[in-house]
Every structure is written in C-alpha cells, then in structure tokens.
Amino acid sequence: MASDDSRPDLLQTGPLMPMIERQLDTHFRVHRLDGPQGAAILDTVAPHIRAIATGVGASGARNNVTAALMDRLPKLEIVSNFGVGYDSVDAVAAGARGIVVTNTPGVLDDEVADLAVALTLSAVRRLPQAERYLRAGKWPQGGFPFSPTLRDRSIGIVGMGRIGQAIARRLEGFDRPIAYYTRRPVEGLAYAYEPDLIALARKVDVLIVIVPGGASTHHMIDAAVLEALGPNGILVNVARGSVVDEPALVKALQDGTILAAGLDVFEHEPNVPAELIALDNVVLLPHVASATHMTRNAMGQLVVDNLTRWFGGEPPLTPVPETPVPPVRKG
C-alpha cells in the first residue's frame, strides 16, 4: 500500500457504511465534513481535496454537494455518491467544472422492484393494518374488515427506467393491465404508453412512482394528479419524497380524494409529517427499498470502486450523464 503522504485527499460529507469507511481509510486521507469541527477542517484541507464521498447519512439525511462547496475545492476531480439517486449533488455544476460524479445504479434494481411490489400489496390489502389488529388482541372480537383487492385493478408506472421495468416484469405475474408514463416511449416494451401523466392517473387504480429526484420531477405528483387518480386510487412512491406534493397527499388521504398510499420515501427525511403517521390508510416505511445486507454492500463497493479506478488511471464504472468522463483521469 502507498504511504499515507501519497494518498489522495478525500472529503467525506457524512457517515457512510463501515465497509465503505474502512476502504476509504485504506486508499485515501479522509477528512470528515460532518461533526462540530467540520467547517474548520474544510478551511484547512480545501486546497488539497481531490475527491468527495457522499450519500445518505446514517440518520437518513442527505448531505448536499453544492456548486458553492465545489468552488472551495480547486483540485476536486470526482464525487462518488452512495445511491442511484444523486439529487443532493449538483451534477450540472460539476460537469461544467470538469468534475466527474458517479452513482450506484444497477446493483439495487431488483431489491427496489421487490419492495415496490410488496409495498403495493401491503397498501392494497392493508397488511400492516391487519397485523396491528391481530397484535392488539382484536381478532377474538371479530375478523379484520375486508380489504380492497388487486384483482380488479389496473396499474400505472411513472418512470420506466431499469427499476420501472423490473417492477413491471414482476407485476406481469399478477395478470393485471400495466401502462406507463415517461417523457418518451421506451422502445421494445409491450405495456401501454401514456404521454400525459394526468391521463395515466385517470385510467389506472394503482400509480407507482419510480423517477429520479431533482427540479424536473419536483412535486410532479400534485393535487391534480391525485384528483385524477380518484377515490379508488392508491399511490405507491419508491422514488424520492420530493416527487410528491406531501401536503396535497395528506389532504387527499384525509378527505378521500384517493383511497390509500404506500410510501417508502418522504420529502424531509427522516422527518415524517405527523398527519401521515396519524392516518390508517397509508403504509409507511423508513426508506428501506434497497436496505438489505447484500444490496447495500454492493452499492458501497461501487462507491469505493469508482474512486479507486479513477485514481488508478481508469474511467469510473458508473458516471452520471451530466458529467462525461475523459478516457483516463486528468493529470
């Protein structure tokens, strides 16, 4: 292993998985931005930082890599993000500065798709509510009320990338009609394409959201979409909390504009509105779609591999589209 003095300086914006941190400590001189001394540390090391490791912190909070932060790091070459979503990194600003941003796609597709189907079934069949009923000792006083069913429902998917397609493939086994909305149709798919989101919401009974976060999708699921989904409709969000207008969703659930919801993500994680927690017609999960040992370890390894390849003179494995990668690392 190279001596400490030869290791590149890396800024870690917040807590990461132990397996990531152990490897970062091996290959880099790591400087932690989180903690009470973070600002002072940054003032000292900013001129030397060549890499950033970032992502979702242990609390669920995201650690933003802004244009302003990048401007303080004149030698920054690469930002390695833990997570397929990278809306907490200003990738456009990074690309304009010649800085590469990477994320962790592919390795979590199946896990998220599995969870999306499970969350859909939980929201439709009211499975968590039924379990709470049993645990509360209410079964001897009478059976749990009948639930809605998936048998008479059509399904709409908002977003048809890798994960959206994995969700759709799983739902084919339920023999229900599937349609989808994206900015343009995906070649080779047999599912019905709907170019208008409102129209899709109007024609389906379950709307599953799996699109990236960011300005272009902010609050795309708003009061109008929920109104179109209607009183028999169920919303499932495994995308980003920012994609849904949360106050509008709370109101729609409270007043019966839609029937129910299943949510794995929230607008201000890890804080969940008390109004949502109080409702019995919503299933709430603490952003666990990819949270299995196998998948999170694969994601973590990709964070490290992108960095070590870059500093080994090879292109990173998973650069984001906003930051084209030169054939080899710059000098």
Phi, psi and omega in degrees: 000144180295155178294159181305321185295337182267352181287141177295150176277131183233138176259123176257120189279340181190181181299140174233174180301144180306322181293331175288312185297323179298317181288323176299319180296332179286318189261346187222159164273108188267132176239125186268125177277333179283157181102166187296335181262010186302314182296318180293320179297317181298319179302325184279318190262350186311317182295346186252349187291128179245349182212155173232136169247127187213175178154204180280127179286173182300329180280351186098348180286146178264148184249108190286137171250098187266169174300322180297319178295316180298325179295338179275355186240082188296339181259008183296131181244327189210142173240116180257115187256132176275110181129147177288325174282137181227033181291346176277355177250130176282084186292327179296315178296322178297314180300321179294336181262003181076021181260131180275137173243135176238156175227194186232063180280169173085308187288346181247003186302309184295321181297314180294320178297318177302313182295321179300318178292317179298318180292323176298311179297322179296319181289321181288311185271359177057047185293315178297324179294321179294321178294318177299323178299315179294312183298331180281000178076023184272344184302317179301337179274355179149153182291159178293141182302149177302149181252166166297176182225157173276346188298330184249023187246148169257155189237132174246139179242124178264105187106127182224050171277204182302314183288318178303318179292324177294322176297313182300317180300320179293321182287341175303327181294344178269359175057042178245151177296138181234132174228164182213158175237129168215174179296330177212153182295151179265123184296136174090359180267139181272349182291152180292131179263133177237114184283355182238124184295318179299317180297320178298313180300325182290329186265352182244168180250340176232128179241114182256126185254124178212073178235161177293158171280184179117178186298324185290340180245006184299122177056032177295332173268093186246190183301324181294319178294318180294322176298319179293325179298319168088174189292347174258002188273151178231129178259134176235123181241113173239025183262256174229148178299329182293343182289335183251134172288097190298315176300322178295323178293316178304312181297318180296323178287324181291319187260007176082013175301320169236163185282315188196175177209155171231121189232127173253352184223155185218159189291327183233054181302145004271016180273126180246131182305136178301329180296324177290316181298328182285343185276143179264355182255028176219137176260127186242128176235147184274059176052064185245013188306318181256012191272066167241158182303313185296313185288316180295325176294321178295320177296315180297320180295326179292325174303312181292316184297322177300319180289314184291326175296316181301313182279354171266005177089013179246153176295146176293160186286323189224067175289151178275157186299332183287347184231082178303145185254130173293162183304324177223162180299141177295160187289000000 
